[in-house]
Amino acid sequence: MRAKESRLRKPVMSFLRGLGCENLCLEISFVDREIDVFGLRMAPSFRSYAVELKIENWQKALKQAAIYQLCADYCYVAMPDNKAKSLQLRDFRDAGVGVLGVDLKSKQVVVYSEAQPSSVKRTPYSNYLARAARL
């Protein structure tokens, strides 16, 4: 992960903890990609989250997050707040991918668009990552 993208990591991890994620993994492998931040919430109901961190190139981030819907219940793209708030959100909404803006000074995360539950999640992929995240 690039150094600039790593500045998004801690605020995103705090955001996922706020959603109830007890297990968080960084750069977990999925097929030929690495999910930047992967989180698991065990209770009250099991949910998995995948977040792609990007400073620029929202198109690439959207493609990657859409692929992660094969293994996670909810997928997001996180970008610096000044970039995230200027995005046209229709493409993200159409794909079911959420958008997070991270204020790099205050470390606050703003949800610009909620992720939708994945309709393409595959149980073998999801189970594999859930086991890996709990190790």
VEXVOVEX-403992 format. One record per residue: residue number from 1; x, y, z of N, C-alpha, C, O in turn. Coordinates in nm, 4 decimals, decimal comma. Layout:
<pts>
PT num      n.u      n.v      n.w     ca.u     ca.v     ca.w      c.u      c.v      c.w      o.u      o.v      o.w
PT NUM        X        Y        Z        X        Y        Z        X        Y        Z        X        Y        Z
...
</pts>
This chain:
<pts>
PT num      n.u      n.v      n.w     ca.u     ca.v     ca.w      c.u      c.v      c.w      o.u      o.v      o.w
PT   1   0,0845  -0,1169   0,0000   0,0000   0,0000   0,0000   0,0893   0,1237   0,0000   0,1914   0,1287   0,0687
PT   2   0,0496   0,2207  -0,0766   0,1248   0,3449  -0,0820   0,1163   0,4185   0,0508   0,0187   0,4061   0,1247
PT   3   0,2208   0,4955   0,0792   0,2273   0,5678   0,2066   0,1095   0,6624   0,2244   0,0542   0,6723   0,3338
PT   4   0,0706   0,7320   0,1178  -0,0405   0,8260   0,1303  -0,1709   0,7532   0,1621  -0,2507   0,8015   0,2425
PT   5  -0,1928   0,6384   0,1003  -0,3137   0,5608   0,1277  -0,3148   0,5099   0,2710  -0,4214   0,4954   0,3309
PT   6  -0,1987   0,4831   0,3258  -0,1924   0,4305   0,4622  -0,2460   0,5322   0,5632  -0,2848   0,4937   0,6735
PT   7  -0,2490   0,6603   0,5282  -0,3041   0,7624   0,6191  -0,4552   0,7467   0,6363  -0,5125   0,7988   0,7321
PT   8  -0,5188   0,6763   0,5455  -0,6625   0,6530   0,5541  -0,6952   0,5335   0,6436  -0,8080   0,5189   0,6908
PT   9  -0,5968   0,4500   0,6659  -0,6183   0,3203   0,7310  -0,6787   0,3308   0,8708  -0,7834   0,2716   0,8969
PT  10  -0,6142   0,4054   0,9615  -0,6619   0,4108   1,1011  -0,8024   0,4697   1,1136  -0,8846   0,4147   1,1869
PT  11  -0,8325   0,5795   1,0445  -0,9707   0,6294   1,0534  -1,0741   0,5287   1,0013  -1,1828   0,5166   1,0578
PT  12  -1,0408   0,4582   0,8961  -1,1332   0,3574   0,8415  -1,1489   0,2420   0,9397  -1,2591   0,1900   0,9572
PT  13  -1,0407   0,2022   1,0030  -1,0496   0,0958   1,1024  -1,1385   0,1394   1,2196  -1,2172   0,0596   1,2705
PT  14  -1,1265   0,2639   1,2619  -1,2124   0,3163   1,3688  -1,3585   0,3172   1,3250  -1,4474   0,2850   1,4038
PT  15  -1,3832   0,3538   1,1998  -1,5190   0,3522   1,1450  -1,5772   0,2105   1,1514  -1,6915   0,1918   1,1931
PT  16  -1,4983   0,1115   1,1100  -1,5461  -0,0271   1,1121  -1,5683  -0,0761   1,2549  -1,6636  -0,1497   1,2804
PT  17  -1,4829  -0,0370   1,3473  -1,5061  -0,0728   1,4876  -1,6384  -0,0140   1,5358  -1,7109  -0,0768   1,6130
PT  18  -1,6691   0,1071   1,4897  -1,7952   0,1699   1,5249  -1,9163   0,0947   1,4702  -2,0263   0,1064   1,5241
PT  19  -1,8962   0,0178   1,3636  -2,0029  -0,0667   1,3084  -2,0113  -0,2014   1,3806  -2,0976  -0,2837   1,3502
PT  20  -1,9211  -0,2227   1,4760  -1,9230  -0,3456   1,5538  -1,8227  -0,4505   1,5105  -1,8279  -0,5639   1,5580
PT  21  -1,7320  -0,4154   1,4219  -1,6320  -0,5132   1,3763  -1,5321  -0,5426   1,4875  -1,4668  -0,4525   1,5402
PT  22  -1,5219  -0,6701   1,5217  -1,4292  -0,7126   1,6257  -1,2965  -0,7582   1,5662  -1,1918  -0,7468   1,6300
PT  23  -1,3015  -0,8092   1,4450  -1,1819  -0,8569   1,3768  -1,1547  -0,7672   1,2571  -1,2413  -0,7471   1,1719
PT  24  -1,0328  -0,7133   1,2518  -0,9922  -0,6295   1,1392  -0,8611  -0,6819   1,0830  -0,7693  -0,7159   1,1576
PT  25  -0,8536  -0,6880   0,9508  -0,7316  -0,7328   0,8837  -0,6912  -0,6300   0,7805  -0,7755  -0,5661   0,7176
PT  26  -0,5613  -0,6150   0,7643  -0,5072  -0,5242   0,6642  -0,4469  -0,6050   0,5501  -0,3786  -0,7052   0,5713
PT  27  -0,4739  -0,5592   0,4301  -0,4166  -0,6176   0,3088  -0,4321  -0,7694   0,3056  -0,3341  -0,8427   0,2919
PT  28  -0,5549  -0,8149   0,3183  -0,5849  -0,9572   0,3139  -0,6042  -0,9982   0,1680  -0,6727  -0,9293   0,0925
PT  29  -0,5444  -1,1094   0,1288  -0,5478  -1,1532  -0,0110  -0,6836  -1,2085  -0,0499  -0,7460  -1,2853   0,0233
PT  30  -0,7267  -1,1666  -0,1675  -0,8477  -1,2207  -0,2290  -0,8222  -1,2315  -0,3782  -0,8054  -1,1309  -0,4471
PT  31  -0,8194  -1,3541  -0,4271  -0,7858  -1,3870  -0,5665  -0,6520  -1,3215  -0,5977  -0,5526  -1,3544  -0,5330
PT  32  -0,6454  -1,2309  -0,6935  -0,5175  -1,1677  -0,7275  -0,5098  -1,0241  -0,6751  -0,4326  -0,9427  -0,7257
PT  33  -0,5891  -0,9947  -0,5752  -0,5964  -0,8608  -0,5177  -0,5679  -0,8670  -0,3679  -0,5581  -0,9744  -0,3086
PT  34  -0,5550  -0,7498  -0,3094  -0,5458  -0,7395  -0,1641  -0,6484  -0,6383  -0,1173  -0,6476  -0,5228  -0,1598
PT  35  -0,7362  -0,6824  -0,0298  -0,8352  -0,5928   0,0286  -0,7614  -0,5091   0,1327  -0,6994  -0,5632   0,2242
PT  36  -0,7683  -0,3775   0,1182  -0,6920  -0,2899   0,2068  -0,7327  -0,3048   0,3526  -0,6465  -0,3185   0,4394
PT  37  -0,8634  -0,3023   0,3813  -0,9126  -0,3219   0,5179  -1,0337  -0,4135   0,5107  -1,1283  -0,3878   0,4363
PT  38  -1,0295  -0,5207   0,5889  -1,1389  -0,6179   0,5932  -1,1826  -0,6311   0,7381  -1,1000  -0,6511   0,8271
PT  39  -1,3122  -0,6198   0,7612  -1,3638  -0,6278   0,8973  -1,4756  -0,7276   0,9111  -1,5543  -0,7487   0,8187
PT  40  -1,4820  -0,7903   1,0301  -1,5888  -0,8853   1,0622  -1,6625  -0,8403   1,1864  -1,6020  -0,8049   1,2876
PT  41  -1,7934  -0,8423   1,1769  -1,8795  -0,8207   1,2926  -1,9477  -0,9537   1,3201  -2,0137  -1,0095   1,2324
PT  42  -1,9321  -1,0039   1,4404  -1,9861  -1,1360   1,4738  -2,1268  -1,1288   1,5329  -2,2079  -1,2184   1,5093
PT  43  -2,1571  -1,0235   1,6095  -2,2876  -1,0148   1,6752  -2,3371  -0,8706   1,6663  -2,2545  -0,7795   1,6608
PT  44  -2,4642  -0,8467   1,6648  -2,5729  -0,9424   1,6822  -2,5949  -1,0307   1,5584  -2,6547  -1,1377   1,5694
PT  45  -2,5486  -0,9883   1,4438  -2,5556  -1,0731   1,3250  -2,4223  -1,0614   1,2523  -2,3571  -0,9570   1,2554
PT  46  -2,3830  -1,1703   1,1870  -2,2554  -1,1738   1,1165  -2,2608  -1,0803   0,9952  -2,3548  -1,0846   0,9159
PT  47  -2,1582  -0,9961   0,9828  -2,1432  -0,9100   0,8651  -1,9956  -0,8931   0,8359  -1,9126  -0,8868   0,9266
PT  48  -1,9647  -0,8859   0,7075  -1,8265  -0,8612   0,6657  -1,8213  -0,7344   0,5812  -1,9144  -0,7016   0,5077
PT  49  -1,7090  -0,6646   0,5944  -1,6893  -0,5366   0,5267  -1,5533  -0,5368   0,4579  -1,4536  -0,5809   0,5151
PT  50  -1,5502  -0,4873   0,3353  -1,4248  -0,4701   0,2625  -1,4144  -0,3238   0,2206  -1,5100  -0,2658   0,1691
PT  51  -1,2965  -0,2647   0,2434  -1,2771  -0,1238   0,2099  -1,1515  -0,1099   0,1249  -1,0437  -0,1567   0,1617
PT  52  -1,1680  -0,0448   0,0111  -1,0572  -0,0115  -0,0779  -1,0164   0,1325  -0,0500  -1,0994   0,2231  -0,0581
PT  53  -0,8890   0,1545  -0,0171  -0,8363   0,2876   0,0115  -0,7693   0,3446  -0,1138  -0,6860   0,2788  -0,1760
PT  54  -0,8063   0,4666  -0,1495  -0,7453   0,5310  -0,2667  -0,7329   0,6801  -0,2410  -0,8208   0,7419  -0,1809
PT  55  -0,6229   0,7366  -0,2871  -0,6027   0,8809  -0,2828  -0,6618   0,9439  -0,4085  -0,7220   1,0511  -0,4019
PT  56  -0,6451   0,8793  -0,5203  -0,6946   0,9242  -0,6505  -0,7570   0,8039  -0,7206  -0,7735   0,6979  -0,6602
PT  57  -0,7907   0,8204  -0,8452  -0,8359   0,7110  -0,9323  -0,9566   0,6354  -0,8762  -0,9495   0,5161  -0,8468
PT  58  -1,0663   0,7078  -0,8626  -1,1883   0,6489  -0,8087  -1,2412   0,5371  -0,8972  -1,3056   0,4448  -0,8472
PT  59  -1,2155   0,5432  -1,0286  -1,2645   0,4393  -1,1184  -1,2021   0,3038  -1,0841  -1,2714   0,2023  -1,0780
PT  60  -1,0731   0,3037  -1,0622  -1,0043   0,1798  -1,0244  -1,0544   0,1303  -0,8884  -1,0768   0,0107  -0,8692
PT  61  -1,0714   0,2222  -0,7959  -1,1206   0,1855  -0,6626  -1,2597   0,1242  -0,6709  -1,2879   0,0253  -0,6033
PT  62  -1,3462   0,1816  -0,7525  -1,4815   0,1289  -0,7679  -1,4786  -0,0130  -0,8247  -1,5515  -0,1003  -0,7775
PT  63  -1,3953  -0,0360  -0,9249  -1,3842  -0,1707  -0,9833  -1,3376  -0,2719  -0,8785  -1,3922  -0,3818  -0,8687
PT  64  -1,2372  -0,2342  -0,8011  -1,1853  -0,3250  -0,6997  -1,2905  -0,3539  -0,5930  -1,3102  -0,4694  -0,5553
PT  65  -1,3577  -0,2507  -0,5444  -1,4596  -0,2706  -0,4412  -1,5757  -0,3551  -0,4938  -1,6330  -0,4348  -0,4195
PT  66  -1,6099  -0,3382  -0,6198  -1,7174  -0,4197  -0,6785  -1,6781  -0,5668  -0,6818  -1,7625  -0,6538  -0,6608
PT  67  -1,5524  -0,5951  -0,7075  -1,5035  -0,7339  -0,7056  -1,5134  -0,7909  -0,5640  -1,5456  -0,9084  -0,5463
PT  68  -1,4863  -0,7091  -0,4647  -1,4898  -0,7559  -0,3265  -1,6296  -0,7948  -0,2807  -1,6448  -0,8605  -0,1778
PT  69  -1,7315  -0,7551  -0,3556  -1,8673  -0,7963  -0,3219  -1,8848  -0,9476  -0,3329  -1,9821  -1,0025  -0,2812
PT  70  -1,7919  -1,0148  -0,3993  -1,7960  -1,1611  -0,4061  -1,7657  -1,2247  -0,2709  -1,8017  -1,3400  -0,2470
PT  71  -1,6996  -1,1500  -0,1822  -1,6574  -1,2096  -0,0554  -1,7037  -1,1339   0,0682  -1,6863  -1,1830   0,1797
PT  72  -1,7620  -1,0163   0,0518  -1,8014  -0,9346   0,1676  -1,9459  -0,8896   0,1547  -1,9982  -0,8724   0,0445
PT  73  -2,0089  -0,8711   0,2694  -2,1478  -0,8246   0,2707  -2,1613  -0,6795   0,2272  -2,2560  -0,6435   0,1574
PT  74  -2,0661  -0,5962   0,2688  -2,0701  -0,4535   0,2386  -1,9317  -0,4077   0,1934  -1,8311  -0,4418   0,2555
PT  75  -1,9273  -0,3305   0,0853  -1,7997  -0,2839   0,0307  -1,8006  -0,1323   0,0152  -1,8994  -0,0722  -0,0271
PT  76  -1,6883  -0,0732   0,0506  -1,6727   0,0717   0,0448  -1,5434   0,1091  -0,0266  -1,4488   0,0308  -0,0348
PT  77  -1,5431   0,2318  -0,0777  -1,4214   0,2991  -0,1219  -1,4016   0,4146  -0,0249  -1,4949   0,4904   0,0017
PT  78  -1,2800   0,4283   0,0282  -1,2461   0,5400   0,1168  -1,1422   0,6262   0,0478  -1,0410   0,5770  -0,0021
PT  79  -1,1693   0,7558   0,0459  -1,0786   0,8524  -0,0154  -1,0677   0,9733   0,0768  -1,1503   0,9906   0,1664
PT  80  -0,9659   1,0572   0,0552  -0,9622   1,1820   0,1318  -1,0929   1,2577   0,1110  -1,1507   1,2560   0,0023
PT  81  -1,1377   1,3234   0,2160  -1,2680   1,3891   0,2140  -1,2837   1,4856   0,0970  -1,3896   1,4894   0,0343
PT  82  -1,1808   1,5631   0,0669  -1,1924   1,6608  -0,0418  -1,2154   1,5927  -0,1766  -1,2782   1,6515  -0,2647
PT  83  -1,1663   1,4715  -0,1944  -1,1907   1,3955  -0,3183  -1,3275   1,3285  -0,3134  -1,4029   1,3334  -0,4105
PT  84  -1,3592   1,2665  -0,2013  -1,4840   1,1897  -0,1892  -1,6066   1,2776  -0,2075  -1,7030   1,2364  -0,2720
PT  85  -1,6043   1,3991  -0,1513  -1,7245   1,4828  -0,1591  -1,7469   1,5404  -0,2981  -1,8537   1,5948  -0,3260
PT  86  -1,6481   1,5293  -0,3851  -1,6655   1,5806  -0,5215  -1,7021   1,4703  -0,6216  -1,7202   1,4981  -0,7402
PT  87  -1,7131   1,3461  -0,5747  -1,7450   1,2350  -0,6648  -1,8913   1,2398  -0,7091  -1,9791   1,2840  -0,6350
PT  88  -1,9145   1,1939  -0,8300  -2,0499   1,1688  -0,8754  -2,0866   1,0313  -0,8209  -2,0280   0,9315  -0,8628
PT  89  -2,1802   1,0239  -0,7304  -2,2068   0,9012  -0,6560  -2,2929   0,8004  -0,7309  -2,3074   0,6871  -0,6851
PT  90  -2,3491   0,8376  -0,8423  -2,4400   0,7476  -0,9141  -2,3734   0,6152  -0,9497  -2,4339   0,5095  -0,9317
PT  91  -2,2493   0,6187  -1,0003  -2,1795   0,4947  -1,0369  -2,1608   0,4035  -0,9156  -2,1746   0,2817  -0,9263
PT  92  -2,1299   0,4623  -0,8015  -2,1114   0,3848  -0,6795  -2,2444   0,3249  -0,6343  -2,2518   0,2073  -0,5989
PT  93  -2,3483   0,4064  -0,6360  -2,4805   0,3570  -0,5953  -2,5284   0,2462  -0,6876  -2,5838   0,1462  -0,6419
PT  94  -2,5071   0,2639  -0,8183  -2,5471   0,1612  -0,9151  -2,4769   0,0288  -0,8886  -2,5339  -0,0780  -0,9110
PT  95  -2,3515   0,0359  -0,8403  -2,2733  -0,0843  -0,8122  -2,2983  -0,1380  -0,6714  -2,2554  -0,2488  -0,6395
PT  96  -2,3668  -0,0615  -0,5870  -2,3896  -0,1031  -0,4484  -2,2718  -0,0781  -0,3572  -2,2684  -0,1278  -0,2446
PT  97  -2,1741  -0,0006  -0,4051  -2,0517   0,0276  -0,3296  -2,0679   0,1614  -0,2578  -2,1104   0,2601  -0,3178
PT  98  -2,0338   0,1639  -0,1301  -2,0420   0,2862  -0,0519  -1,9180   0,3727  -0,0674  -1,8134   0,3266  -0,1131
PT  99  -1,9317   0,4991  -0,0286  -1,8211   0,5947  -0,0365  -1,7994   0,6578   0,1004  -1,8921   0,7092   0,1629
PT 100  -1,6739   0,6524   0,1454  -1,6325   0,7138   0,2711  -1,5336   0,8258   0,2426  -1,4422   0,8097   0,1618
PT 101  -1,5521   0,9383   0,3085  -1,4550   1,0469   0,3009  -1,3802   1,0550   0,4323  -1,4412   1,0524   0,5393
PT 102  -1,2489   1,0649   0,4250  -1,1652   1,0717   0,5452  -1,0992   1,2090   0,5518  -1,0220   1,2463   0,4633
PT 103  -1,1302   1,2838   0,6574  -1,0635   1,4111   0,6805  -0,9254   1,3783   0,7373  -0,9137   1,3253   0,8478
PT 104  -0,8225   1,4101   0,6612  -0,6874   1,3698   0,7001  -0,6349   1,4468   0,8213  -0,5396   1,4027   0,8856
PT 105  -0,6955   1,5606   0,8530  -0,6525   1,6355   0,9716  -0,7236   1,5861   1,0970  -0,6588   1,5526   1,1962
PT 106  -0,8557   1,5814   1,0931  -0,9325   1,5428   1,2118  -0,9459   1,3912   1,2265  -0,9798   1,3417   1,3340
PT 107  -0,9192   1,3182   1,1185  -0,9309   1,1705   1,1142  -1,0762   1,1241   1,1222  -1,1023   1,0072   1,1508
PT 108  -1,1707   1,2145   1,0971  -1,3123   1,1796   1,0968  -1,3508   1,1183   0,9624  -1,2965   1,1543   0,8580
PT 109  -1,4452   1,0254   0,9675  -1,4944   0,9589   0,8471  -1,6387   1,0034   0,8241  -1,7212   1,0015   0,9154
PT 110  -1,6670   1,0432   0,7007  -1,8008   1,0837   0,6598  -1,8512   0,9809   0,5584  -1,7799   0,9448   0,4648
PT 111  -1,9733   0,9346   0,5777  -2,0348   0,8410   0,4821  -2,1095   0,9245   0,3792  -2,2109   0,9870   0,4102
PT 112  -2,0583   0,9249   0,2556  -2,1240   0,9983   0,1476  -2,2284   0,9123   0,0776  -2,3252   0,9633   0,0212
PT 113  -2,2075   0,7831   0,0822  -2,3042   0,6910   0,0230  -2,2913   0,5581   0,0962  -2,1812   0,5047   0,1105
PT 114  -2,4036   0,5052   0,1422  -2,4031   0,3772   0,2133  -2,3820   0,2618   0,1157  -2,4334   0,2635   0,0039
PT 115  -2,3067   0,1630   0,1589  -2,2929   0,0403   0,0804  -2,4232  -0,0389   0,0901  -2,4902  -0,0382   0,1933
PT 116  -2,4572  -0,1061  -0,0172  -2,5754  -0,1925  -0,0194  -2,5317  -0,3364   0,0063  -2,4190  -0,3728  -0,0271
PT 117  -2,6176  -0,4181   0,0643  -2,5803  -0,5587   0,0859  -2,5452  -0,6244  -0,0480  -2,6153  -0,6061  -0,1475
PT 118  -2,4379  -0,6993  -0,0490  -2,3945  -0,7651  -0,1719  -2,4974  -0,8676  -0,2175  -2,5479  -0,9470  -0,1381
PT 119  -2,5270  -0,8641  -0,3448  -2,6190  -0,9628  -0,4035  -2,5419  -1,0721  -0,4770  -2,6018  -1,1636  -0,5334
PT 120  -2,4083  -1,0623  -0,4764  -2,3260  -1,1595  -0,5503  -2,2284  -1,2345  -0,4605  -2,1446  -1,3102  -0,5096
PT 121  -2,2384  -1,2141  -0,3299  -2,1442  -1,2780  -0,2364  -2,1507  -1,4291  -0,2504  -2,2586  -1,4876  -0,2597
PT 122  -2,0342  -1,4910  -0,2519  -2,0228  -1,6357  -0,2633  -1,9706  -1,6919  -0,1314  -1,8668  -1,6492  -0,0808
PT 123  -2,0433  -1,7870  -0,0775  -2,0128  -1,8433   0,0534  -1,8706  -1,8967   0,0646  -1,8061  -1,8691   0,1658
PT 124  -1,8171  -1,9713  -0,0323  -1,6790  -2,0204  -0,0156  -1,5772  -1,9073   0,0002  -1,4854  -1,9178   0,0816
PT 125  -1,5927  -1,7996  -0,0769  -1,5005  -1,6858  -0,0644  -1,5173  -1,6192   0,0719  -1,4193  -1,5878   0,1394
PT 126  -1,6417  -1,5982   0,1109  -1,6713  -1,5324   0,2374  -1,6171  -1,6131   0,3552  -1,5560  -1,5570   0,4462
PT 127  -1,6393  -1,7438   0,3536  -1,5900  -1,8294   0,4618  -1,4388  -1,8299   0,4700  -1,3822  -1,8266   0,5793
PT 128  -1,3727  -1,8339   0,3551  -1,2263  -1,8324   0,3509  -1,1726  -1,7059   0,4176  -1,0832  -1,7130   0,5019
PT 129  -1,2276  -1,5894   0,3796  -1,1783  -1,4647   0,4374  -1,2152  -1,4512   0,5840  -1,1382  -1,3953   0,6621
PT 130  -1,3309  -1,5012   0,6223  -1,3703  -1,4962   0,7628  -1,2726  -1,5777   0,8480  -1,2328  -1,5342   0,9561
PT 131  -1,2345  -1,6955   0,7990  -1,1360  -1,7761   0,8733  -1,0028  -1,7053   0,8806  -0,9398  -1,7026   0,9863
PT 132  -0,9593  -1,6483   0,7708  -0,8299  -1,5783   0,7664  -0,8316  -1,4573   0,8595  -0,7312  -1,4282   0,9246
PT 133  -0,9428  -1,3873   0,8666  -0,9512  -1,2667   0,9514  -0,9510  -1,3005   1,0995  -0,9126  -1,2173   1,1817
PT 134  -0,9929  -1,4207   1,1346  -0,9966  -1,4593   1,2760  -0,8650  -1,5186   1,3249  -0,8490  -1,5420   1,4447
PT 135  -0,7724  -1,5429   1,2363  -0,6438  -1,6020   1,2770  -0,5573  -1,5034   1,3500  -0,4462  -1,5371   1,3909
</pts>
